[in-house]
Amino acid sequence: MVDLKKQYEQIKPEIDKAILNVVESSQFINGPEVRSFQQDLENYLDVKHVIPCANGTDALQISMMALGLQPGDEVITPSYTYIATTEVIGLLRLKPVFVDCDPDTFNISPKEIEKAITPKTKAIVPVHLYGQACDMNAIMEIAEANNLFVIEDNAQAIGCDYKLADGSMAKTGTIGDVGCTSFFPSKNLGCYGDGGAICTNNDELAAKIRMVANHGQSKRYYHDLVGCNSRLDSIQAAVLRIKLRELDNYIKRRNEAADYYNEAFADVSQITTPVRSGQSNHVFHQYTLKLTDDVDRDALVQFLASKEIPAMIYYPVPAHRQKMFAQLETTCHEMTTTDWLTTRVFSLPMHTELTTEQLNYITESVKEFIRK
């Protein structure tokens, strides 16, 4: 699904030198590379504050803690997402309120958000799934009208540009109160281990996030809040600084691969290719297709595997059906679209090193199965 080795080979001299420099400096934690990466990412995202942390799940947890959410507060979230989004809501003893998604973009539906709001609702967590931006204009309008926090889960869409209501452009993750991202190796901007970051334009909130991520302290040994220990190490920051310079090119190459797939499947009625919203670009963290009901998805995945083509079924069990939430108080609204999508979608390889030969082999193999 992702060819990290070939990607590394393209930037090997820079990566090797950067890692060696960190080792030689012996400044492994909160060293200059971390501060430099923070500044580089602030400039790239055009956001006031970036707070690096240990991973994307921590980023979500720290954000909710810093916003002062309390046990029992309701947090509206999509069920169709990676479990980390909803797991931290349960971990903090907040109440997940699961709502349905849009059948075309796979993202949380603003109409369903509105239906789910109660006096106990405190926050919305939109997830920019597969690299496609949520309808942030509608979501921000709903949040402002109901005095709700917006925590963007931007783990799959870093680099995505979104057109705001006033016509200006903003990067996803910088539109809500706070944005969270992951630098897991397979992400569009991935490190060589675990890593994450939180961003915000709110000075006061940024200061609190930094404290929560650092044992609740702003001054060493003086702990004003209950916090945690979540840091991006210097080696990962050094890798990310180099890869950040390549991110726009990586997004371009992913879009070129998506264009090839789209054209190849244009005449296949059993396949619906990903939409591209007019409000934003798509950064294609995943290339996810919908199949008609007459196609045996599992058999297709097995057929591709027999031809040494990886294919993934992401999130076959949505969050509202996970056993962990049977132990917690939750609210689940109608999930018609979510439940249908989990039986119909699958993802093909999507990364920066895909060749025309590989793309042709993948697409012809899919069509071979469907036309049998």
C-alpha positions as CSV (number, residue, x, y, z in Angstrom):
1,M,0.0,0.0,0.0
2,V,2.9,2.3,0.7
3,D,6.5,2.1,-0.6
4,L,8.5,3.9,2.1
5,K,11.8,2.3,1.1
6,K,11.7,3.8,-2.4
7,Q,10.6,7.1,-1.0
8,Y,13.6,7.0,1.4
9,E,16.0,6.3,-1.5
10,Q,15.0,9.5,-3.2
11,I,16.1,11.6,-0.2
12,K,18.6,9.2,1.4
13,P,21.6,11.6,1.6
14,E,19.7,14.3,3.3
15,I,17.9,11.9,5.7
16,D,21.1,10.1,6.7
17,K,23.0,13.4,7.3
18,A,20.1,14.8,9.4
19,I,19.9,11.7,11.6
20,L,23.6,11.5,12.0
21,N,23.7,15.2,13.1
22,V,21.2,14.5,15.8
23,V,23.1,11.5,17.1
24,E,26.3,13.5,17.1
25,S,24.7,16.4,18.9
26,S,23.2,14.0,21.5
27,Q,20.2,16.4,21.9
28,F,17.5,13.7,21.4
29,I,14.6,15.3,23.3
30,N,13.4,18.9,22.7
31,G,16.5,19.7,20.7
32,P,17.0,22.3,18.1
33,E,15.6,20.1,15.3
34,V,12.2,19.9,17.1
35,R,12.1,23.7,17.4
36,S,13.1,24.1,13.8
37,F,10.5,21.7,12.6
38,Q,7.8,23.4,14.7
39,Q,8.7,26.7,13.0
40,D,8.8,25.1,9.6
41,L,5.4,23.6,10.0
42,E,3.9,26.8,11.4
43,N,5.1,28.6,8.3
44,Y,3.8,25.9,6.0
45,L,0.4,25.8,7.6
46,D,0.3,29.6,8.2
47,V,-0.8,29.0,11.8
48,K,0.5,30.8,14.9
49,H,1.3,27.7,17.0
50,V,2.4,24.2,16.4
51,I,3.0,22.0,19.4
52,P,4.8,18.7,18.4
53,C,3.8,15.6,20.4
54,A,4.4,11.8,20.5
55,N,1.6,10.7,18.1
56,G,-1.7,11.6,16.6
57,T,-3.8,9.9,19.3
58,D,-2.0,12.0,22.0
59,A,-2.7,15.1,20.0
60,L,-6.4,14.5,20.2
61,Q,-6.3,13.6,23.9
62,I,-4.1,16.6,24.8
63,S,-6.4,18.9,22.9
64,M,-9.6,17.7,24.6
65,M,-7.8,18.0,28.0
66,A,-6.6,21.6,27.2
67,L,-10.1,22.6,26.2
68,G,-11.3,21.7,29.6
69,L,-13.8,19.0,28.5
70,Q,-15.2,17.2,31.5
71,P,-16.6,13.7,32.0
72,G,-20.1,13.5,30.7
73,D,-19.7,16.2,28.1
74,E,-21.0,15.2,24.7
75,V,-18.6,15.2,21.7
76,I,-20.0,14.7,18.2
77,T,-17.9,12.5,16.1
78,P,-18.2,10.3,12.9
79,S,-18.3,6.6,13.5
80,Y,-16.7,6.0,10.1
81,T,-13.1,6.8,11.1
82,Y,-10.0,5.2,12.6
83,I,-10.6,4.2,16.2
84,A,-8.2,6.8,17.7
85,T,-10.7,9.6,17.0
86,T,-13.3,8.1,19.2
87,E,-11.1,6.1,21.6
88,V,-9.8,9.3,23.3
89,I,-13.3,10.5,23.9
90,G,-14.0,7.3,25.8
91,L,-10.7,7.4,27.6
92,L,-11.4,10.8,29.0
93,R,-14.9,9.7,30.0
94,L,-16.5,12.1,27.7
95,K,-19.7,10.9,25.9
96,P,-19.2,10.0,22.2
97,V,-22.2,11.0,20.0
98,F,-21.9,9.1,16.8
99,V,-23.4,10.6,13.6
100,D,-23.5,9.5,10.0
101,C,-21.3,10.5,7.1
102,D,-21.8,11.8,3.6
103,P,-22.0,9.0,1.1
104,D,-19.8,10.8,-1.5
105,T,-17.0,12.3,0.6
106,F,-17.1,9.7,3.4
107,N,-16.8,12.7,5.8
108,I,-19.1,13.7,8.7
109,S,-22.4,15.1,7.6
110,P,-23.2,18.7,8.9
111,K,-26.9,18.0,8.7
112,E,-26.4,15.0,11.0
113,I,-24.3,17.1,13.4
114,E,-27.2,19.6,13.7
115,K,-29.6,16.9,14.6
116,A,-27.3,15.5,17.3
117,I,-26.7,18.7,19.3
118,T,-28.1,18.8,22.9
119,P,-27.5,21.1,25.9
120,K,-24.7,18.8,26.9
121,T,-22.8,19.0,23.6
122,K,-19.4,20.7,23.9
123,A,-17.4,19.8,20.9
124,I,-17.4,18.5,17.3
125,V,-14.6,16.4,15.9
126,P,-14.6,16.4,12.1
127,V,-12.2,13.9,10.5
128,H,-10.8,14.8,7.1
129,L,-10.9,11.2,5.9
130,Y,-8.7,9.8,3.2
131,G,-7.3,13.2,2.4
132,Q,-10.6,14.9,1.6
133,A,-11.6,18.0,3.6
134,C,-14.9,18.1,5.6
135,D,-17.5,20.8,4.9
136,M,-15.7,23.1,7.3
137,N,-17.8,26.2,6.4
138,A,-21.0,24.5,7.4
139,I,-19.4,22.9,10.5
140,M,-17.9,26.2,11.7
141,E,-21.2,27.9,11.3
142,I,-23.0,25.2,13.3
143,A,-20.2,25.4,16.0
144,E,-20.4,29.2,16.3
145,A,-24.2,29.2,16.5
146,N,-24.1,26.6,19.3
147,N,-20.9,27.8,21.1
148,L,-19.1,24.5,20.5
149,F,-15.4,23.7,20.1
150,V,-14.1,22.3,16.8
151,I,-11.2,19.8,17.0
152,E,-10.1,18.9,13.5
153,D,-8.7,15.4,13.1
154,N,-6.3,16.2,10.3
155,A,-4.2,13.0,10.5
156,Q,-5.0,12.0,6.9
157,A,-5.2,15.4,5.2
158,I,-2.1,17.5,6.1
159,G,-1.4,19.9,3.2
160,C,-5.0,20.0,2.0
161,D,-6.2,23.6,1.0
162,Y,-9.8,24.6,1.9
163,K,-11.8,27.6,0.6
164,L,-13.3,29.5,3.4
165,A,-16.7,31.3,3.3
166,D,-15.0,34.6,2.7
167,G,-13.1,33.2,-0.3
168,S,-9.7,33.0,1.4
169,M,-7.8,29.7,1.6
170,A,-6.7,27.9,4.7
171,K,-5.0,24.6,5.4
172,T,-7.1,21.9,7.0
173,G,-6.2,21.6,10.7
174,T,-6.0,25.4,11.1
175,I,-9.7,26.2,10.7
176,G,-11.2,25.0,14.0
177,D,-10.2,25.8,17.5
178,V,-7.5,23.2,17.3
179,G,-6.1,20.8,14.7
180,C,-4.5,17.4,15.3
181,T,-2.3,15.4,13.0
182,S,-0.2,12.2,13.0
183,F,3.2,11.6,11.5
184,F,2.8,7.8,11.4
185,P,5.2,6.5,8.7
186,S,2.4,5.8,6.2
187,K,1.0,9.3,6.4
188,N,1.5,11.8,3.6
189,L,4.0,13.5,5.9
190,G,5.3,10.6,7.9
191,C,8.4,10.1,10.1
192,Y,10.4,7.0,10.8
193,G,8.7,6.1,14.0
194,D,5.7,7.7,15.9
195,G,5.0,11.5,15.9
196,G,2.2,14.0,16.0
197,A,1.4,17.7,16.3
198,I,-1.3,20.0,17.5
199,C,-1.9,23.5,15.9
200,T,-4.0,26.5,16.9
201,N,-4.2,30.2,16.4
202,N,-5.3,30.8,20.0
203,D,-2.4,32.0,22.2
204,E,-4.0,31.1,25.5
205,L,-5.0,27.6,24.3
206,A,-1.5,27.0,22.8
207,A,0.1,27.7,26.2
208,K,-2.3,25.3,27.9
209,I,-1.6,22.6,25.3
210,R,2.1,22.9,25.9
211,M,1.6,22.5,29.6
212,V,-0.7,19.5,29.2
213,A,1.8,17.8,26.9
214,N,4.6,18.5,29.4
215,H,3.4,17.0,32.7
216,G,1.2,20.1,33.3
217,Q,4.1,22.4,33.8
218,S,5.2,25.7,32.2
219,K,8.1,26.0,34.6
220,R,10.2,22.9,35.5
221,Y,9.0,21.1,38.6
222,Y,6.0,23.4,39.0
223,H,2.9,21.4,37.9
224,D,-0.3,23.5,37.6
225,L,-2.4,21.0,35.6
226,V,-2.8,17.3,35.3
227,G,-0.9,16.5,32.2
228,C,0.9,13.8,30.4
229,N,4.3,13.2,28.7
230,S,4.1,13.5,25.0
231,R,7.1,14.6,23.0
232,L,8.3,14.4,19.4
233,D,11.9,13.2,19.5
234,S,14.7,15.0,17.6
235,I,15.4,12.3,15.1
236,Q,11.8,12.2,14.0
237,A,11.8,16.0,13.8
238,A,14.9,16.0,11.6
239,V,13.3,13.5,9.2
240,L,10.1,15.5,9.1
241,R,11.9,18.8,8.3
242,I,13.2,17.2,5.1
243,K,10.0,15.5,4.2
244,L,8.0,18.7,4.8
245,R,9.9,20.3,1.9
246,E,8.7,17.5,-0.3
247,L,5.1,17.4,0.9
248,D,3.5,19.5,-1.9
249,N,5.4,17.4,-4.5
250,Y,4.2,14.2,-2.7
251,I,0.6,15.5,-2.9
252,K,1.0,16.3,-6.6
253,R,2.2,12.8,-7.3
254,R,-0.6,11.2,-5.4
255,N,-3.1,13.2,-7.4
256,E,-1.4,12.1,-10.6
257,A,-1.8,8.5,-9.5
258,A,-5.5,9.2,-8.6
259,D,-6.0,10.7,-12.1
260,Y,-4.7,7.5,-13.6
261,Y,-7.0,5.4,-11.5
262,N,-10.0,7.6,-12.3
263,E,-9.5,7.4,-16.0
264,A,-8.9,3.7,-15.9
265,F,-12.2,3.1,-14.0
266,A,-14.3,5.7,-15.8
267,D,-16.1,3.1,-17.9
268,V,-16.6,0.5,-15.1
269,S,-20.2,1.0,-13.9
270,Q,-19.6,-1.2,-10.8
271,I,-17.0,1.3,-9.4
272,T,-17.5,4.8,-8.1
273,T,-14.2,6.7,-7.9
274,P,-13.5,9.3,-5.2
275,V,-15.1,12.7,-5.5
276,R,-13.0,15.9,-5.4
277,S,-14.9,18.6,-3.5
278,G,-15.1,22.0,-5.1
279,Q,-14.2,23.6,-1.8
280,S,-10.8,22.0,-1.5
281,N,-8.1,19.9,-3.1
282,H,-7.8,16.2,-2.3
283,V,-4.4,15.0,-0.9
284,F,-5.3,11.3,-1.4
285,H,-3.9,9.7,1.8
286,Q,-6.0,6.8,0.5
287,Y,-7.6,6.0,-2.8
288,T,-10.9,4.5,-1.8
289,L,-13.5,3.1,-4.2
290,K,-17.2,2.2,-3.8
291,L,-18.4,-1.0,-5.3
292,T,-22.0,-1.8,-6.4
293,D,-23.8,-4.5,-4.4
294,D,-23.3,-7.2,-7.1
295,V,-19.5,-7.2,-6.7
296,D,-18.0,-9.6,-4.1
297,R,-15.6,-7.3,-2.4
298,D,-13.9,-9.9,-0.3
299,A,-13.3,-12.1,-3.3
300,L,-11.9,-9.1,-5.2
301,V,-9.4,-8.4,-2.5
302,Q,-8.4,-12.0,-2.4
303,F,-8.0,-12.1,-6.2
304,L,-5.8,-9.0,-6.1
305,A,-3.7,-10.6,-3.3
306,S,-3.2,-13.6,-5.5
307,K,-1.6,-11.3,-8.1
308,E,0.5,-9.7,-5.3
309,I,-1.5,-6.5,-5.3
310,P,-2.3,-5.2,-1.8
311,A,-5.8,-3.8,-1.2
312,M,-7.2,-2.7,2.1
313,I,-10.7,-2.5,3.6
314,Y,-10.3,0.4,6.0
315,Y,-12.7,0.5,9.0
316,P,-14.8,-2.7,8.3
317,V,-16.2,-2.3,11.8
318,P,-17.3,1.3,12.5
319,A,-16.7,2.8,15.9
320,H,-20.4,2.6,17.0
321,R,-20.2,-1.2,16.6
322,Q,-16.9,-1.7,18.4
323,K,-17.1,-3.7,21.6
324,M,-15.2,-1.1,23.6
325,F,-18.1,1.3,23.5
326,A,-20.6,-1.3,24.9
327,Q,-18.9,-0.5,28.2
328,L,-19.4,3.3,27.9
329,E,-22.3,5.7,27.7
330,T,-22.8,6.7,24.1
331,T,-25.4,8.1,21.7
332,C,-25.7,6.6,18.3
333,H,-27.8,8.3,15.6
334,E,-29.0,6.7,12.4
335,M,-26.0,5.1,10.6
336,T,-27.5,4.0,7.3
337,T,-24.6,5.4,5.1
338,T,-21.9,4.4,7.5
339,D,-23.1,0.8,7.8
340,W,-23.5,0.5,4.0
341,L,-20.0,2.0,3.3
342,T,-18.3,-0.5,5.5
343,T,-19.5,-3.3,3.3
344,R,-18.8,-1.6,-0.1
345,V,-15.5,0.3,0.0
346,F,-12.0,-0.8,-0.5
347,S,-8.7,1.0,-1.1
348,L,-5.9,0.5,-3.7
349,P,-2.2,1.3,-3.3
350,M,-1.6,5.0,-3.1
351,H,1.8,6.5,-2.6
352,T,4.4,8.7,-4.2
353,E,6.4,6.0,-5.9
354,L,3.7,4.3,-8.0
355,T,4.9,3.8,-11.6
356,T,2.7,3.8,-14.7
357,E,3.5,0.1,-15.1
358,Q,2.3,-0.6,-11.6
359,L,-0.9,1.5,-12.0
360,N,-1.7,-0.3,-15.3
361,Y,-1.2,-3.7,-13.7
362,I,-3.4,-2.8,-10.7
363,T,-6.3,-1.3,-12.7
364,E,-6.3,-4.1,-15.3
365,S,-6.4,-6.7,-12.6
366,V,-9.4,-5.0,-10.9
367,K,-11.2,-4.8,-14.2
368,E,-10.3,-8.5,-15.0
369,F,-12.1,-9.6,-11.8
370,I,-15.1,-7.4,-12.3
371,R,-15.6,-8.5,-15.9
372,K,-15.4,-12.2,-15.2
